[in-house]
Amino acid sequence: MSPLNQRRIKLFKENKRALIALFLFGIVFFISLFAELIANDKPLIVRYKNQTYFPLFSMYTDADFGGVLPTEADYKDSFTKQQIEENGWMIMPIIPFSYDTINYDLKVASPAPPSRENWLGTDDQARDILARLIYGLRASILFGLILTFVSSTIGILMGAIQGYFGGKTDLILQRIIEIWGSLPQLFILIIVFSLFKPSFLTLLIVLMLFSWPALVSVVRAEFLRGRNMDYVKAAKVIGLSDFRIMCRHILPNACVSALTYIPFILSGAIVALTALDFLGFGLPPGEPSLGELVRQGKDNLQAPWIGLTAFLVLSVLLSCLIFIGEGIRDAYDPRKEVK
């Protein structure tokens, strides 16, 4: 590792707030990746009559566990549980509810308050909030990461072309970006989602069309400055291609500036998905999402635990991303001194 990168890592570690935020974000993301192992209404392992079953990976019928129905086994059904306990054992996840599991055993009307069974309570459809929260976090973070990667790649490419070639190329592309950026994004999104069925891929493509200009100006400025450097002029003299000069000699310096914006773009992508879900133009109905949880809190003011959960989770998640971005920005600041 180069001394420069060692200095950057040391500067980031000295920012305790950014380091703690990165640790918390990593834990939340890691937990959400294994949502099926943590929150599910199916057992992790079933041992029945000296045979081992893995319901998370295969579908087993009610008849496989002593029943008569050819449909998928309901592991929360009293008869199925009794059959398995009498002839073996099963290991349930920590949270015995999936994001779409309806708790029919509630002793109070839904939305039910937090209890031993539902740690954060239930929503107005008797679904466990904690389970939906874990699955919703995974969907939001993965959506944000994919959108950030794709839009940043396009933005860096467009900024590199503008800054390196300049002239008419820069002028034409800059006018196109200005016109594109002035379009009413929310109205266009509403029109698109009224014509097409919203899905994860549809949302990703539509939001990508409006998020890629975020890094264009930063990368364009770096390429405008870098193309006049002596080492770039020398590379042109010895006959290196424009593509090689852009990728090997200017792009690494431009990516340093762009990298500091990545956490902020990621937080913006998560907020965009949450806002669309809240307005009803996001993921399909029934899918777990942070925006749907916020809407549940708005529609059920008599159940404050829903709104408080959504507020705290979004606040902590977005704050962590902002603190990480600040830490990266300080780490790449050449004026910062290592203590």
C-alpha positions, 0 to 999 in steps of 0.5 A, a space after each residue: 500500500 502506498 504511503 498516500 493511501 496509508 495516510 488517508 486510512 489513518 486520517 479516516 480512523 482518526 475521525 471517530 464519528 466516521 469510524 463508528 458510523 461505518 461500523 454501525 452501517 456495516 453491522 446493519 447491512 450485514 444483518 439485513 443480508 441474512 434476513 431469511 436466517 433471522 426473520 422467517 416463519 419457516 424453520 432453519 432445520 427440521 429433524 423428522 423421523 431421522 430425516 433432515 429437512 431445510 425448509 428455507 431452501 426446499 418446499 415441503 408439504 403438509 403430508 411430509 410431516 404427518 398431515 394429509 394436505 398436498 400444500 406447503 406445510 405451515 410450521 406455525 400450525 399446532 398440528 404440524 408443530 406437535 407432529 415434529 416435536 413428537 418425532 424430532 425437533 426443529 430450529 426456528 429463526 430468532 424472529 419467527 415471522 417473515 415480512 409477509 407473515 400475518 400473526 393470527 394469534 394477536 390478543 389485541 387489535 392490530 396494529 398491536 403494541 410491542 410485546 415478547 412475540 412482536 418486539 416492535 409491534 405489528 402494523 395494521 395488517 398484523 405483520 411483524 414490524 421488525 421483520 419488515 424492517 430488516 427486509 426493508 433495510 436490505 431492499 433500500 441499501 441494495 437499491 441505493 448501492 446499485 443505483 449509486 454505482 450505475 449512476 456514478 459510472 455514467 456521471 464519471 464517463 460523461 464528465 470525463 468526455 466533457 472535460 477532456 475533449 472540451 470545445 463543442 463536445 463540452 458545450 453541447 453536453 453541458 446544454 443537454 445536462 442543463 435541460 435534463 436537470 430542469 425537467 420536473 422529475 417527480 411529475 415524470 416519475 408519477 407519469 411513468 409509474 402510472 403507465 408501467 407496473 412499478 418493480 425494483 428494476 423499473 425504479 432503478 432504471 427510472 431513478 438512474 436517468 435522473 441521478 447520473 448528472 450528480 458527479 458530472 460537474 466534479 469530474 468535468 472540472 478535474 479533467 479540464 484541469 488535468 488535460 493541461 498538465 505537463 505529464 498529459 501533454 507529454 503522453 500525447 507527444 509520445 503517441 498515447 491514445 486519448 482513451 489510455 490518457 483518460 483512464 491511466 493519467 487523469 481518471 485516478 485523480 478525478 476519482 479522488 474527488 468523486 469518491 467523497 460524494 459517493 456516500 451522499 449520493 447513496 443517502 440520496 438514493 435511499 431517500 428517493 426510494 423511501 419517498 416514492 414508497 411513501 407516495 405509493 409509487 415505489 415497490 409493489 404493494 406488500 413488499 417491505 420498504 422503509 417508505 411503506 413503514 413511514 406511510 404506516 406510521 402516518 396512517 396509524 397515529 394511534 400506534 406511535 411505535 410505528 412512526 417512531 421506529 421509522 423515524 429512528 431507523 431512517 435518522 440513524 441510517 442517513 446520519 451514518 452515511 453522512 458521517 462516513 462521507 465527511 470522514 472520506 472527505 477529510 481523509 482525502 483533504 491534502 490540508 489535513 495533518 495526521 496526528 
